[in-house]
């Protein structure tokens, strides 16, 4: 048995009682970050810029070769699939 099982007849939304009028607005505060964490964050952001810097110009050509015969086995056929 599942403890949170609901039968199909029970309205699920009946359990979600929420009123926007009752919700208190809490001002968002900037998270407090230690100086060393801020330096680390800056270093990470700089390294990400370098990592995602794409080379300009044309891409090198891609060569597609046929596999060497006998090196690979064909996949077995499954009856009823296909």
DSSP file (Angstrom, degrees, kcal/mol; ACC not computed):
  #  RESIDUE AA STRUCTURE BP1 BP2  ACC     N-H-->O    O-->H-N    N-H-->O    O-->H-N    TCO  KAPPA ALPHA  PHI   PSI    X-CA   Y-CA   Z-CA
    1    1 A X              0   0    0      0, 0.0     2,-0.5     0, 0.0     3,-0.0   0.000 360.0 360.0 360.0 142.1    0.0    0.0    0.0
    2    2 A X    >   -     0   0    0      1,-0.1     3,-1.5     2,-0.0     0, 0.0  -0.862 360.0-145.5 -98.4 128.8    1.1    3.5   -0.8
    3    3 A X  T 3  S+     0   0    0     -2,-0.5    -1,-0.1     1,-0.3     0, 0.0   0.791 100.1  44.0 -65.8 -26.6    0.6    6.0    2.1
    4    4 A X  T 3  S+     0   0    0      2,-0.1    -1,-0.3    -3,-0.0     2,-0.2   0.096  81.7 140.7-104.3  23.4   -0.1    8.9   -0.4
    5    5 A X    <   -     0   0    0     -3,-1.5     2,-0.4     1,-0.0     0, 0.0  -0.482  31.4-167.5 -70.2 130.2   -2.4    6.9   -2.7
    6    6 A X        -     0   0    0     -2,-0.2    -2,-0.1     4,-0.0     6,-0.1  -0.968  18.5-127.0-116.9 133.0   -5.4    8.9   -3.9
    7    7 A X    >   -     0   0    0     -2,-0.4     3,-1.1     1,-0.1     0, 0.0  -0.334  29.8-107.3 -71.9 163.6   -8.3    7.2   -5.6
    8    8 A X  T 3  S+     0   0    0      1,-0.2     4,-0.1     3,-0.0    -1,-0.1   0.746 116.2  59.8 -65.0 -23.5   -9.4    8.5   -9.0
    9    9 A X  T 3  S+     0   0    0      2,-0.1     2,-0.4     0, 0.0    -1,-0.2   0.733  84.0  91.9 -79.1 -20.0  -12.5   10.1   -7.5
   10   10 A X  S <  S-     0   0    0     -3,-1.1     2,-0.5     1,-0.1     3,-0.1  -0.594  81.0-124.9 -79.6 128.4  -10.7   12.4   -5.0
   11   11 A X    >   -     0   0    0     -2,-0.4     3,-0.8     1,-0.2     4,-0.3  -0.589  15.1-156.8 -73.1 121.2   -9.9   15.8   -6.4
   12   12 A X  G >  S+     0   0    0     -2,-0.5     3,-1.9     1,-0.2     4,-0.4   0.888  89.8  60.4 -65.6 -39.2   -6.2   16.4   -6.1
   13   13 A X  G >  S+     0   0    0      1,-0.3     3,-0.9     2,-0.2    -1,-0.2   0.712  88.5  74.1 -65.1 -18.3   -6.5   20.2   -6.1
   14   14 A X  G <  S+     0   0    0     -3,-0.8    -1,-0.3     1,-0.2    -2,-0.2   0.772  94.5  52.6 -63.5 -24.3   -8.6   19.9   -3.0
   15   15 A X  G <  S+     0   0    0     -3,-1.9     2,-1.1    -4,-0.3    -1,-0.2   0.647  94.3  75.5 -85.2 -15.3   -5.5   19.2   -1.0
   16   16 A X    <   +     0   0    0     -3,-0.9     2,-0.7    -4,-0.4    -1,-0.2  -0.707  61.5 172.5-101.2  85.2   -3.6   22.2   -2.3
   17   17 A X        +     0   0    0     -2,-1.1     2,-0.4    -3,-0.1    -3,-0.1  -0.834  11.9 150.1 -97.3 115.7   -5.1   25.1   -0.4
   18   18 A X        -     0   0    0     -2,-0.7     2,-0.5     5,-0.0     3,-0.1  -0.990  26.6-164.2-147.4 133.8   -3.2   28.3   -1.0
   19   19 A X    >>  -     0   0    0     -2,-0.4     4,-0.9     1,-0.1     3,-0.5  -0.982  14.4-152.4-121.4 126.3   -4.3   31.9   -1.1
   20   20 A X  T 34 S+     0   0    0     -2,-0.5     3,-0.2     1,-0.2    -1,-0.1   0.802  97.9  61.1 -64.6 -27.8   -2.1   34.6   -2.6
   21   21 A X  T 34 S+     0   0    0      1,-0.2    -1,-0.2    -3,-0.1    -3,-0.0   0.859 104.4  47.9 -66.9 -34.3   -3.7   37.1   -0.2
   22   22 A X  T <4 S+     0   0    0     -3,-0.5     2,-0.3     2,-0.1    -1,-0.2   0.686  88.5 102.0 -81.1 -17.4   -2.3   35.2    2.8
   23   23 A X     <  -     0   0    0     -4,-0.9     2,-0.4    -3,-0.2    -5,-0.0  -0.496  69.4-136.7 -72.1 129.6    1.2   34.8    1.4
   24   24 A X        -     0   0    0     -2,-0.3     2,-0.6     1,-0.0    -2,-0.1  -0.672  14.5-124.4 -86.0 138.9    3.6   37.3    2.9
   25   25 A X        -     0   0    0     -2,-0.4     2,-0.6     2,-0.0    -1,-0.0  -0.732  25.9-165.6 -83.8 122.0    6.0   39.0    0.6
   26   26 A X        -     0   0    0     -2,-0.6     2,-0.1     3,-0.0     3,-0.0  -0.935  22.3-122.8-108.6 120.5    9.5   38.4    1.8
   27   27 A X        -     0   0    0     -2,-0.6     2,-0.3     1,-0.1    -2,-0.0  -0.383  28.6-116.8 -64.0 135.5   12.1   40.7    0.3
   28   28 A X        -     0   0    0     -2,-0.1     2,-0.4     1,-0.0    -1,-0.1  -0.560  30.2-155.2 -74.4 131.0   14.8   38.8   -1.5
   29   29 A X        -     0   0    0     -2,-0.3     2,-0.2    -3,-0.0     3,-0.0  -0.837  21.5-110.3-107.1 145.5   18.2   39.3    0.1
   30   30 A X        -     0   0    0     -2,-0.4     2,-0.1     1,-0.1     3,-0.0  -0.536  43.4-107.3 -68.2 134.7   21.5   38.9   -1.7
   31   31 A X        -     0   0    0     -2,-0.2     2,-0.5     1,-0.1    -1,-0.1  -0.402  31.4-117.2 -64.8 139.8   23.3   35.8   -0.3
   32   32 A X        -     0   0    0     -2,-0.1     2,-0.4    -3,-0.0    -1,-0.1  -0.675  35.9-170.2 -80.1 123.7   26.2   36.7    1.9
   33   33 A X        -     0   0    0     -2,-0.5     5,-0.0    -3,-0.0    -3,-0.0  -0.951  21.5-121.3-120.2 133.0   29.4   35.4    0.4
   34   34 A X     >  -     0   0    0     -2,-0.4     4,-2.2     1,-0.1     3,-0.3  -0.334  29.1-113.0 -66.6 153.6   32.8   35.3    2.0
   35   35 A X  H  > S+     0   0    0      1,-0.2     4,-2.3     2,-0.2     5,-0.2   0.893 117.5  51.5 -57.1 -42.3   35.6   37.1    0.2
   36   36 A X  H  > S+     0   0    0      1,-0.2     4,-2.1     2,-0.2    -1,-0.2   0.866 109.6  50.3 -66.2 -33.6   37.5   33.9   -0.6
   37   37 A X  H  > S+     0   0    0     -3,-0.3     4,-2.8     2,-0.2    -1,-0.2   0.881 108.8  52.1 -68.9 -37.0   34.3   32.4   -2.1
   38   38 A X  H  X S+     0   0    0     -4,-2.2     4,-2.4     2,-0.2    -2,-0.2   0.910 110.3  48.2 -64.9 -41.3   33.8   35.5   -4.2
   39   39 A X  H  X S+     0   0    0     -4,-2.3     4,-2.4     2,-0.2    -2,-0.2   0.916 112.2  49.3 -63.1 -42.4   37.3   35.2   -5.5
   40   40 A X  H  X S+     0   0    0     -4,-2.1     4,-2.5     1,-0.2    -2,-0.2   0.922 110.4  50.5 -62.3 -43.9   36.8   31.6   -6.3
   41   41 A X  H  X S+     0   0    0     -4,-2.8     4,-2.5     1,-0.2    -1,-0.2   0.907 110.1  50.1 -60.9 -42.2   33.5   32.4   -8.1
   42   42 A X  H  X S+     0   0    0     -4,-2.4     4,-2.3     1,-0.2    -1,-0.2   0.919 110.7  49.5 -62.8 -43.5   35.3   35.0  -10.2
   43   43 A X  H  X S+     0   0    0     -4,-2.4     4,-2.4     1,-0.2    -2,-0.2   0.904 111.1  49.9 -61.6 -41.7   38.0   32.5  -11.1
   44   44 A X  H  X S+     0   0    0     -4,-2.5     4,-2.2     1,-0.2    -2,-0.2   0.926 110.5  49.4 -63.8 -44.4   35.4   29.9  -12.1
   45   45 A X  H  X S+     0   0    0     -4,-2.5     4,-1.9     1,-0.2    -2,-0.2   0.901 111.5  49.4 -62.8 -40.3   33.5   32.4  -14.2
   46   46 A X  H  X S+     0   0    0     -4,-2.3     4,-1.9     1,-0.2    -1,-0.2   0.920 111.5  48.2 -64.2 -43.2   36.8   33.5  -16.0
   47   47 A X  H  X S+     0   0    0     -4,-2.4     4,-2.5     1,-0.2    -1,-0.2   0.847 108.9  54.4 -68.3 -31.4   37.8   29.9  -16.7
   48   48 A X  H  X S+     0   0    0     -4,-2.2     4,-2.3     2,-0.2    -1,-0.2   0.893 105.0  53.7 -67.5 -37.9   34.3   29.1  -18.0
   49   49 A X  H  X S+     0   0    0     -4,-1.9     4,-0.5     1,-0.2    -2,-0.2   0.929 112.1  45.0 -59.5 -43.8   34.6   32.0  -20.5
   50   50 A X  H >< S+     0   0    0     -4,-1.9     3,-0.8     1,-0.2    -2,-0.2   0.906 112.2  51.5 -65.4 -41.4   37.9   30.5  -21.7
   51   51 A X  H 3< S+     0   0    0     -4,-2.5    -1,-0.2     1,-0.2    -2,-0.2   0.860 115.2  41.3 -66.4 -34.9   36.5   27.0  -21.9
   52   52 A X  H 3< S+     0   0    0     -4,-2.3     2,-0.7    -5,-0.1    -1,-0.2   0.398  81.3 119.0 -95.9   3.6   33.5   28.1  -23.9
   53   53 A X    <<  -     0   0    0     -3,-0.8     2,-0.3    -4,-0.5    -3,-0.0  -0.590  58.8-145.8 -70.1 114.2   35.4   30.4  -26.2
   54   54 A X        -     0   0    0     -2,-0.7     2,-0.1     1,-0.1    -2,-0.1  -0.600  15.7-110.1 -85.3 141.6   34.8   28.9  -29.6
   55   55 A X        -     0   0    0     -2,-0.3     2,-0.2     1,-0.1    -1,-0.1  -0.445  32.7-127.5 -67.5 141.7   37.5   29.0  -32.3
   56   56 A X        +     0   0    0     -2,-0.1     2,-0.2     3,-0.0    -1,-0.1  -0.607  66.8  42.1 -87.7 150.8   36.6   31.3  -35.2
   57   57 A X  S    S-     0   0    0     -2,-0.2     2,-0.0     2,-0.0    -2,-0.0  -0.470  97.6 -27.1 107.8 179.9   36.8   30.1  -38.7
   58   58 A X        -     0   0    0     -2,-0.2     2,-0.2     1,-0.1     3,-0.1  -0.309  62.4-115.1 -71.6 151.9   35.8   26.9  -40.5
   59   59 A X        -     0   0    0      1,-0.1    -1,-0.1    -2,-0.0     3,-0.1  -0.525  37.7 -97.9 -80.4 152.1   35.6   23.6  -38.8
   60   60 A X        -     0   0    0     -2,-0.2    -1,-0.1     1,-0.1     2,-0.0  -0.343  49.8 -92.3 -66.5 153.0   38.1   20.8  -39.8
   61   61 A X        -     0   0    0     -3,-0.1     2,-0.5     1,-0.1    -1,-0.1  -0.326  34.8-134.7 -67.2 149.6   36.7   18.2  -42.2
   62   62 A X        -     0   0    0     -3,-0.1     2,-0.5     2,-0.0    -1,-0.1  -0.912  12.8-151.6-107.1 129.6   35.1   15.1  -40.8
   63   63 A X        -     0   0    0     -2,-0.5     2,-0.6     2,-0.0    -2,-0.0  -0.891   6.3-164.6-104.9 124.4   36.0   11.8  -42.4
   64   64 A X        -     0   0    0     -2,-0.5     2,-0.3     0, 0.0    -2,-0.0  -0.938  12.9-172.1-108.8 120.1   33.5    9.0  -42.2
   65   65 A X        -     0   0    0     -2,-0.6     2,-0.2     3,-0.0     3,-0.1  -0.783  27.5-110.4-111.3 154.6   34.9    5.5  -43.0
   66   66 A X        -     0   0    0     -2,-0.3     3,-0.1     1,-0.1     2,-0.0  -0.575  45.9-103.9 -73.3 143.8   33.3    2.2  -43.5
   67   67 A X        -     0   0    0     -2,-0.2     2,-0.2     1,-0.1    -1,-0.1  -0.353  41.3 -94.2 -68.2 152.4   34.0   -0.3  -40.7
   68   68 A X    >   -     0   0    0      1,-0.1     3,-1.6     2,-0.1     4,-0.5  -0.491  48.7-109.1 -67.2 131.4   36.6   -3.0  -41.3
   69   69 A X  T 3  S+     0   0    0      1,-0.2    -1,-0.1    -2,-0.2    -3,-0.0  -0.332  99.4  18.3 -66.0 141.9   34.7   -6.1  -42.4
   70   70 A X  T 3  S+     0   0    0      2,-0.3    -1,-0.2    -3,-0.1    -2,-0.1   0.285  99.0  96.7  84.5 -10.9   34.7   -8.9  -39.9
   71   71 A X  S <  S+     0   0    0     -3,-1.6     2,-0.3     1,-0.1    -2,-0.1   0.828  84.6  41.4 -80.0 -31.1   35.6   -6.7  -37.0
   72   72 A X  S    S-     0   0    0     -4,-0.5     2,-0.3    -5,-0.0    -2,-0.3  -0.892  75.6-134.9-119.3 146.9   32.0   -6.2  -35.9
   73   73 A X        -     0   0    0     -2,-0.3     3,-0.1     1,-0.0     2,-0.1  -0.781  29.5-112.6 -95.2 143.2   29.1   -8.7  -35.6
   74   74 A X        -     0   0    0     -2,-0.3     2,-0.1     1,-0.1     3,-0.1  -0.385  40.7 -96.2 -68.3 153.9   25.7   -7.7  -36.8
   75   75 A X        -     0   0    0      1,-0.1    -1,-0.1    -2,-0.1     2,-0.1  -0.460  43.6-108.8 -68.4 140.6   23.0   -7.2  -34.2
   76   76 A X        -     0   0    0     -2,-0.1     2,-0.4     1,-0.1    -1,-0.1  -0.427  32.2-115.0 -69.9 146.4   20.8  -10.3  -33.7
   77   77 A X        -     0   0    0     -2,-0.1     2,-0.6    -3,-0.1    -1,-0.1  -0.664  23.2-145.4 -83.3 136.1   17.3  -10.0  -35.0
   78   78 A X    >   -     0   0    0     -2,-0.4     3,-1.7     3,-0.1     2,-0.1  -0.892  20.0-121.6-102.3 122.5   14.6  -10.2  -32.3
   79   79 A X  T 3  S+     0   0    0     -2,-0.6     3,-0.1     1,-0.2    -1,-0.0  -0.374  95.9  22.3 -64.4 139.4   11.4  -11.9  -33.3
   80   80 A X  T 3  S+     0   0    0      1,-0.3     2,-0.3    -2,-0.1    -1,-0.2   0.294 106.6  94.3  89.0  -9.8    8.3   -9.7  -33.0
   81   81 A X    <         0   0    0     -3,-1.7    -1,-0.3     1,-0.1    -3,-0.1  -0.813 360.0 360.0-108.1 151.5   10.3   -6.5  -33.1
   82   82 A X              0   0    0     -2,-0.3    -1,-0.1    -3,-0.1    -3,-0.0   0.551 360.0 360.0 138.4 360.0   11.0   -4.5  -36.1
